[in-house]
């Protein structure tokens, strides 16, 4: 199994708003979790 450890919010296909990015940073979510990275890489 491939180890995916982190992902940038900027790598998402749709840009998050500045407010959402700020809230994520304030909550301590500087990077996506491995589950979030894998989920956004799956084909639709």
CHARMM-style PDB file with segment names, atoms N, HN, CA, C and O in Angstrom:
ATOM      1  N   UNK     1       0.849  -1.185   0.000  1.00  0.00      PROA
ATOM      2  CA  UNK     1       0.000   0.000   0.000  1.00  0.00      PROA
ATOM      3  C   UNK     1       0.890   1.243   0.000  1.00  0.00      PROA
ATOM      4  O   UNK     1       1.879   1.309   0.730  1.00  0.00      PROA
ATOM      5  N   UNK     2       0.534   2.211  -0.814  1.00  0.00      PROA
ATOM      6  HN  UNK     2      -0.269   2.158  -1.407  1.00  0.00      PROA
ATOM      7  CA  UNK     2       1.295   3.453  -0.928  1.00  0.00      PROA
ATOM      8  C   UNK     2       1.026   4.351   0.271  1.00  0.00      PROA
ATOM      9  O   UNK     2      -0.123   4.520   0.681  1.00  0.00      PROA
ATOM     10  N   UNK     3       2.078   4.923   0.829  1.00  0.00      PROA
ATOM     11  HN  UNK     3       3.011   4.786   0.497  1.00  0.00      PROA
ATOM     12  CA  UNK     3       1.931   5.826   1.972  1.00  0.00      PROA
ATOM     13  C   UNK     3       1.729   7.253   1.478  1.00  0.00      PROA
ATOM     14  O   UNK     3       2.607   7.831   0.838  1.00  0.00      PROA
ATOM     15  N   UNK     4       0.577   7.805   1.779  1.00  0.00      PROA
ATOM     16  HN  UNK     4      -0.137   7.336   2.300  1.00  0.00      PROA
ATOM     17  CA  UNK     4       0.290   9.210   1.471  1.00  0.00      PROA
ATOM     18  C   UNK     4       0.227   9.921   2.805  1.00  0.00      PROA
ATOM     19  O   UNK     4      -0.613   9.594   3.643  1.00  0.00      PROA
ATOM     20  N   UNK     5       1.103  10.888   3.012  1.00  0.00      PROA
ATOM     21  HN  UNK     5       1.786  11.153   2.331  1.00  0.00      PROA
ATOM     22  CA  UNK     5       1.200  11.479   4.341  1.00  0.00      PROA
ATOM     23  C   UNK     5       0.631  12.886   4.451  1.00  0.00      PROA
ATOM     24  O   UNK     5       0.210  13.296   5.532  1.00  0.00      PROA
ATOM     25  N   UNK     6       0.611  13.627   3.357  1.00  0.00      PROA
ATOM     26  HN  UNK     6       0.952  13.295   2.479  1.00  0.00      PROA
ATOM     27  CA  UNK     6       0.094  14.990   3.466  1.00  0.00      PROA
ATOM     28  C   UNK     6      -0.271  15.541   2.099  1.00  0.00      PROA
ATOM     29  O   UNK     6       0.171  15.033   1.069  1.00  0.00      PROA
ATOM     30  N   UNK     7      -1.066  16.563   2.107  1.00  0.00      PROA
ATOM     31  HN  UNK     7      -1.426  16.975   2.944  1.00  0.00      PROA
ATOM     32  CA  UNK     7      -1.463  17.207   0.861  1.00  0.00      PROA
ATOM     33  C   UNK     7      -1.776  18.667   1.101  1.00  0.00      PROA
ATOM     34  O   UNK     7      -2.230  19.055   2.177  1.00  0.00      PROA
ATOM     35  N   UNK     8      -1.533  19.451   0.105  1.00  0.00      PROA
ATOM     36  HN  UNK     8      -1.165  19.136  -0.769  1.00  0.00      PROA
ATOM     37  CA  UNK     8      -1.770  20.887   0.188  1.00  0.00      PROA
ATOM     38  C   UNK     8      -3.224  21.195  -0.155  1.00  0.00      PROA
ATOM     39  O   UNK     8      -3.788  20.609  -1.078  1.00  0.00      PROA
ATOM     40  N   UNK     9      -3.820  22.109   0.586  1.00  0.00      PROA
ATOM     41  HN  UNK     9      -3.361  22.586   1.337  1.00  0.00      PROA
ATOM     42  CA  UNK     9      -5.184  22.537   0.256  1.00  0.00      PROA
ATOM     43  C   UNK     9      -5.209  23.170  -1.129  1.00  0.00      PROA
ATOM     44  O   UNK     9      -6.237  23.119  -1.805  1.00  0.00      PROA
ATOM     45  N   UNK    10      -4.113  23.761  -1.562  1.00  0.00      PROA
ATOM     46  HN  UNK    10      -3.279  23.804  -1.012  1.00  0.00      PROA
ATOM     47  CA  UNK    10      -4.034  24.390  -2.879  1.00  0.00      PROA
ATOM     48  C   UNK    10      -4.071  23.368  -4.009  1.00  0.00      PROA
ATOM     49  O   UNK    10      -4.306  23.731  -5.162  1.00  0.00      PROA
ATOM     50  N   UNK    11      -3.841  22.092  -3.694  1.00  0.00      PROA
ATOM     51  HN  UNK    11      -3.650  21.797  -2.758  1.00  0.00      PROA
ATOM     52  CA  UNK    11      -3.843  21.058  -4.735  1.00  0.00      PROA
ATOM     53  C   UNK    11      -5.251  20.591  -5.101  1.00  0.00      PROA
ATOM     54  O   UNK    11      -5.417  19.801  -6.030  1.00  0.00      PROA
ATOM     55  N   UNK    12      -6.257  21.068  -4.387  1.00  0.00      PROA
ATOM     56  HN  UNK    12      -6.123  21.710  -3.632  1.00  0.00      PROA
ATOM     57  CA  UNK    12      -7.631  20.681  -4.703  1.00  0.00      PROA
ATOM     58  C   UNK    12      -8.040  21.232  -6.069  1.00  0.00      PROA
ATOM     59  O   UNK    12      -7.579  22.302  -6.466  1.00  0.00      PROA
ATOM     60  N   UNK    13      -8.902  20.509  -6.792  1.00  0.00      PROA
ATOM     61  HN  UNK    13      -9.276  19.639  -6.469  1.00  0.00      PROA
ATOM     62  CA  UNK    13      -9.307  20.975  -8.120  1.00  0.00      PROA
ATOM     63  C   UNK    13     -10.093  22.293  -8.097  1.00  0.00      PROA
ATOM     64  O   UNK    13     -10.078  23.039  -9.077  1.00  0.00      PROA
ATOM     65  N   UNK    14     -10.768  22.578  -6.999  1.00  0.00      PROA
ATOM     66  HN  UNK    14     -10.780  21.972  -6.203  1.00  0.00      PROA
ATOM     67  CA  UNK    14     -11.487  23.852  -6.827  1.00  0.00      PROA
ATOM     68  C   UNK    14     -10.834  24.612  -5.679  1.00  0.00      PROA
ATOM     69  O   UNK    14     -10.539  24.033  -4.634  1.00  0.00      PROA
ATOM     70  N   UNK    15     -10.613  25.892  -5.872  1.00  0.00      PROA
ATOM     71  HN  UNK    15     -10.854  26.362  -6.721  1.00  0.00      PROA
ATOM     72  CA  UNK    15      -9.960  26.703  -4.846  1.00  0.00      PROA
ATOM     73  C   UNK    15     -10.891  26.925  -3.655  1.00  0.00      PROA
ATOM     74  O   UNK    15     -12.085  27.172  -3.820  1.00  0.00      PROA
ATOM     75  N   UNK    16     -10.327  26.833  -2.463  1.00  0.00      PROA
ATOM     76  HN  UNK    16      -9.357  26.632  -2.328  1.00  0.00      PROA
ATOM     77  CA  UNK    16     -11.074  27.157  -1.251  1.00  0.00      PROA
ATOM     78  C   UNK    16     -11.008  28.667  -1.040  1.00  0.00      PROA
ATOM     79  O   UNK    16     -10.024  29.311  -1.404  1.00  0.00      PROA
ATOM     80  N   UNK    17     -12.051  29.217  -0.455  1.00  0.00      PROA
ATOM     81  HN  UNK    17     -12.850  28.693  -0.158  1.00  0.00      PROA
ATOM     82  CA  UNK    17     -12.069  30.662  -0.214  1.00  0.00      PROA
ATOM     83  C   UNK    17     -11.032  31.028   0.848  1.00  0.00      PROA
ATOM     84  O   UNK    17     -10.595  30.182   1.628  1.00  0.00      PROA
ATOM     85  N   UNK    18     -10.653  32.291   0.861  1.00  0.00      PROA
ATOM     86  HN  UNK    18     -11.008  32.979   0.227  1.00  0.00      PROA
ATOM     87  CA  UNK    18      -9.677  32.777   1.839  1.00  0.00      PROA
ATOM     88  C   UNK    18     -10.167  32.533   3.262  1.00  0.00      PROA
ATOM     89  O   UNK    18      -9.375  32.197   4.143  1.00  0.00      PROA
ATOM     90  N   UNK    19     -11.472  32.699   3.492  1.00  0.00      PROA
ATOM     91  HN  UNK    19     -12.115  32.972   2.777  1.00  0.00      PROA
ATOM     92  CA  UNK    19     -12.035  32.474   4.821  1.00  0.00      PROA
ATOM     93  C   UNK    19     -11.930  31.029   5.265  1.00  0.00      PROA
ATOM     94  O   UNK    19     -11.627  30.748   6.424  1.00  0.00      PROA
ATOM     95  N   UNK    20     -12.180  30.113   4.344  1.00  0.00      PROA
ATOM     96  HN  UNK    20     -12.426  30.340   3.402  1.00  0.00      PROA
ATOM     97  CA  UNK    20     -12.074  28.682   4.663  1.00  0.00      PROA
ATOM     98  C   UNK    20     -10.617  28.328   4.948  1.00  0.00      PROA
ATOM     99  O   UNK    20     -10.330  27.614   5.908  1.00  0.00      PROA
ATOM    100  N   UNK    21      -9.701  28.819   4.123  1.00  0.00      PROA
ATOM    101  HN  UNK    21      -9.934  29.399   3.342  1.00  0.00      PROA
ATOM    102  CA  UNK    21      -8.275  28.544   4.342  1.00  0.00      PROA
ATOM    103  C   UNK    21      -7.808  29.097   5.686  1.00  0.00      PROA
ATOM    104  O   UNK    21      -7.030  28.451   6.388  1.00  0.00      PROA
ATOM    105  N   UNK    22      -8.278  30.285   6.042  1.00  0.00      PROA
ATOM    106  HN  UNK    22      -8.909  30.810   5.472  1.00  0.00      PROA
ATOM    107  CA  UNK    22      -7.919  30.875   7.333  1.00  0.00      PROA
ATOM    108  C   UNK    22      -8.464  30.026   8.475  1.00  0.00      PROA
ATOM    109  O   UNK    22      -7.751  29.761   9.443  1.00  0.00      PROA
ATOM    110  N   UNK    23      -9.716  29.598   8.374  1.00  0.00      PROA
ATOM    111  HN  UNK    23     -10.295  29.813   7.587  1.00  0.00      PROA
ATOM    112  CA  UNK    23     -10.315  28.765   9.416  1.00  0.00      PROA
ATOM    113  C   UNK    23      -9.551  27.452   9.565  1.00  0.00      PROA
ATOM    114  O   UNK    23      -9.309  27.002  10.685  1.00  0.00      PROA
ATOM    115  N   UNK    24      -9.172  26.838   8.454  1.00  0.00      PROA
ATOM    116  HN  UNK    24      -9.369  27.203   7.544  1.00  0.00      PROA
ATOM    117  CA  UNK    24      -8.396  25.595   8.512  1.00  0.00      PROA
ATOM    118  C   UNK    24      -7.072  25.817   9.241  1.00  0.00      PROA
ATOM    119  O   UNK    24      -6.682  25.006  10.082  1.00  0.00      PROA
ATOM    120  N   UNK    25      -6.380  26.912   8.921  1.00  0.00      PROA
ATOM    121  HN  UNK    25      -6.697  27.570   8.238  1.00  0.00      PROA
ATOM    122  CA  UNK    25      -5.108  27.224   9.596  1.00  0.00      PROA
ATOM    123  C   UNK    25      -5.326  27.454  11.087  1.00  0.00      PROA
ATOM    124  O   UNK    25      -4.566  26.946  11.912  1.00  0.00      PROA
ATOM    125  N   UNK    26      -6.367  28.221  11.441  1.00  0.00      PROA
ATOM    126  HN  UNK    26      -6.984  28.633  10.771  1.00  0.00      PROA
ATOM    127  CA  UNK    26      -6.642  28.521  12.848  1.00  0.00      PROA
ATOM    128  C   UNK    26      -6.974  27.263  13.638  1.00  0.00      PROA
ATOM    129  O   UNK    26      -6.671  27.172  14.828  1.00  0.00      PROA
ATOM    130  N   UNK    27      -7.594  26.296  12.977  1.00  0.00      PROA
ATOM    131  HN  UNK    27      -7.840  26.370  12.010  1.00  0.00      PROA
ATOM    132  CA  UNK    27      -7.942  25.037  13.634  1.00  0.00      PROA
ATOM    133  C   UNK    27      -6.789  24.035  13.634  1.00  0.00      PROA
ATOM    134  O   UNK    27      -6.913  22.941  14.185  1.00  0.00      PROA
ATOM    135  N   UNK    28      -5.677  24.407  13.022  1.00  0.00      PROA
ATOM    136  HN  UNK    28      -5.576  25.296  12.575  1.00  0.00      PROA
ATOM    137  CA  UNK    28      -4.502  23.549  13.027  1.00  0.00      PROA
ATOM    138  C   UNK    28      -4.421  22.567  11.872  1.00  0.00      PROA
ATOM    139  O   UNK    28      -3.623  21.631  11.907  1.00  0.00      PROA
ATOM    140  N   UNK    29      -5.238  22.771  10.852  1.00  0.00      PROA
ATOM    141  HN  UNK    29      -5.886  23.532  10.824  1.00  0.00      PROA
ATOM    142  CA  UNK    29      -5.238  21.878   9.691  1.00  0.00      PROA
ATOM    143  C   UNK    29      -4.448  22.521   8.551  1.00  0.00      PROA
ATOM    144  O   UNK    29      -5.026  22.949   7.552  1.00  0.00      PROA
ATOM    145  N   UNK    30      -3.129  22.584   8.706  1.00  0.00      PROA
ATOM    146  HN  UNK    30      -2.660  22.235   9.517  1.00  0.00      PROA
ATOM    147  CA  UNK    30      -2.277  23.204   7.695  1.00  0.00      PROA
ATOM    148  C   UNK    30      -2.208  22.365   6.425  1.00  0.00      PROA
ATOM    149  O   UNK    30      -2.006  22.904   5.337  1.00  0.00      PROA
ATOM    150  N   UNK    31      -2.373  21.063   6.552  1.00  0.00      PROA
ATOM    151  HN  UNK    31      -2.537  20.625   7.435  1.00  0.00      PROA
ATOM    152  CA  UNK    31      -2.309  20.137   5.420  1.00  0.00      PROA
ATOM    153  C   UNK    31      -3.501  19.187   5.504  1.00  0.00      PROA
ATOM    154  O   UNK    31      -4.091  19.009   6.570  1.00  0.00      PROA
ATOM    155  N   UNK    32      -3.850  18.576   4.365  1.00  0.00      PROA
ATOM    156  HN  UNK    32      -3.371  18.721   3.499  1.00  0.00      PROA
ATOM    157  CA  UNK    32      -4.906  17.562   4.358  1.00  0.00      PROA
ATOM    158  C   UNK    32      -4.399  16.297   5.039  1.00  0.00      PROA
ATOM    159  O   UNK    32      -3.201  16.012   5.032  1.00  0.00      PROA
ATOM    160  N   UNK    33      -5.315  15.551   5.620  1.00  0.00      PROA
ATOM    161  HN  UNK    33      -6.288  15.782   5.625  1.00  0.00      PROA
ATOM    162  CA  UNK    33      -4.963  14.257   6.200  1.00  0.00      PROA
ATOM    163  C   UNK    33      -4.780  13.245   5.068  1.00  0.00      PROA
ATOM    164  O   UNK    33      -5.214  13.497   3.945  1.00  0.00      PROA
ATOM    165  N   UNK    34      -4.143  12.104   5.348  1.00  0.00      PROA
ATOM    166  HN  UNK    34      -3.790  11.900   6.261  1.00  0.00      PROA
ATOM    167  CA  UNK    34      -3.990  11.080   4.312  1.00  0.00      PROA
ATOM    168  C   UNK    34      -5.322  10.638   3.699  1.00  0.00      PROA
ATOM    169  O   UNK    34      -5.389  10.388   2.495  1.00  0.00      PROA
ATOM    170  N   UNK    35      -6.370  10.540   4.500  1.00  0.00      PROA
ATOM    171  HN  UNK    35      -6.315  10.743   5.477  1.00  0.00      PROA
ATOM    172  CA  UNK    35      -7.683  10.135   3.984  1.00  0.00      PROA
ATOM    173  C   UNK    35      -8.225  11.201   3.031  1.00  0.00      PROA
ATOM    174  O   UNK    35      -8.775  10.865   1.982  1.00  0.00      PROA
ATOM    175  N   UNK    36      -8.080  12.463   3.377  1.00  0.00      PROA
ATOM    176  HN  UNK    36      -7.633  12.736   4.228  1.00  0.00      PROA
ATOM    177  CA  UNK    36      -8.541  13.543   2.500  1.00  0.00      PROA
ATOM    178  C   UNK    36      -7.763  13.561   1.191  1.00  0.00      PROA
ATOM    179  O   UNK    36      -8.342  13.781   0.127  1.00  0.00      PROA
ATOM    180  N   UNK    37      -6.456  13.330   1.262  1.00  0.00      PROA
ATOM    181  HN  UNK    37      -5.985  13.151   2.126  1.00  0.00      PROA
ATOM    182  CA  UNK    37      -5.635  13.303   0.047  1.00  0.00      PROA
ATOM    183  C   UNK    37      -6.100  12.180  -0.864  1.00  0.00      PROA
ATOM    184  O   UNK    37      -6.301  12.393  -2.059  1.00  0.00      PROA
ATOM    185  N   UNK    38      -6.272  10.989  -0.310  1.00  0.00      PROA
ATOM    186  HN  UNK    38      -6.108  10.817   0.661  1.00  0.00      PROA
ATOM    187  CA  UNK    38      -6.716   9.848  -1.121  1.00  0.00      PROA
ATOM    188  C   UNK    38      -8.099  10.097  -1.699  1.00  0.00      PROA
ATOM    189  O   UNK    38      -8.352   9.751  -2.853  1.00  0.00      PROA
ATOM    190  N   UNK    39      -8.990  10.684  -0.933  1.00  0.00      PROA
ATOM    191  HN  UNK    39      -8.785  10.965   0.004  1.00  0.00      PROA
ATOM    192  CA  UNK    39     -10.353  10.935  -1.390  1.00  0.00      PROA
ATOM    193  C   UNK    39     -10.411  11.897  -2.551  1.00  0.00      PROA
ATOM    194  O   UNK    39     -11.236  11.732  -3.450  1.00  0.00      PROA
ATOM    195  N   UNK    40      -9.556  12.896  -2.550  1.00  0.00      PROA
ATOM    196  HN  UNK    40      -8.887  13.030  -1.820  1.00  0.00      PROA
ATOM    197  CA  UNK    40      -9.614  13.872  -3.637  1.00  0.00      PROA
ATOM    198  C   UNK    40      -8.842  13.381  -4.861  1.00  0.00      PROA
ATOM    199  O   UNK    40      -8.953  13.976  -5.933  1.00  0.00      PROA
ATOM    200  N   UNK    41      -8.062  12.305  -4.720  1.00  0.00      PROA
ATOM    201  HN  UNK    41      -7.972  11.822  -3.850  1.00  0.00      PROA
ATOM    202  CA  UNK    41      -7.341  11.745  -5.861  1.00  0.00      PROA
ATOM    203  C   UNK    41      -8.138  10.667  -6.589  1.00  0.00      PROA
ATOM    204  O   UNK    41      -7.779  10.270  -7.697  1.00  0.00      PROA
ATOM    205  N   UNK    42      -9.221  10.191  -5.968  1.00  0.00      PROA
ATOM    206  HN  UNK    42      -9.513  10.514  -5.068  1.00  0.00      PROA
ATOM    207  CA  UNK    42     -10.033   9.146  -6.592  1.00  0.00      PROA
ATOM    208  C   UNK    42     -10.788   9.705  -7.793  1.00  0.00      PROA
ATOM    209  O   UNK    42     -11.269  10.837  -7.753  1.00  0.00      PROA
ATOM    210  N   UNK    43     -10.892   8.922  -8.852  1.00  0.00      PROA
ATOM    211  HN  UNK    43     -10.500   8.002  -8.885  1.00  0.00      PROA
ATOM    212  CA  UNK    43     -11.674   9.399 -10.002  1.00  0.00      PROA
ATOM    213  C   UNK    43     -13.155   9.489  -9.645  1.00  0.00      PROA
ATOM    214  O   UNK    43     -13.632   8.730  -8.802  1.00  0.00      PROA
ATOM    215  N   UNK    44     -13.886  10.404 -10.273  1.00  0.00      PROA
ATOM    216  HN  UNK    44     -13.498  11.021 -10.958  1.00  0.00      PROA
ATOM    217  CA  UNK    44     -15.315  10.564  -9.946  1.00  0.00      PROA
ATOM    218  C   UNK    44     -16.139   9.359 -10.357  1.00  0.00      PROA
ATOM    219  OT1 UNK    44     -17.352   9.341 -10.151  1.00  0.00      PROA
TER     220      UNK     44
END
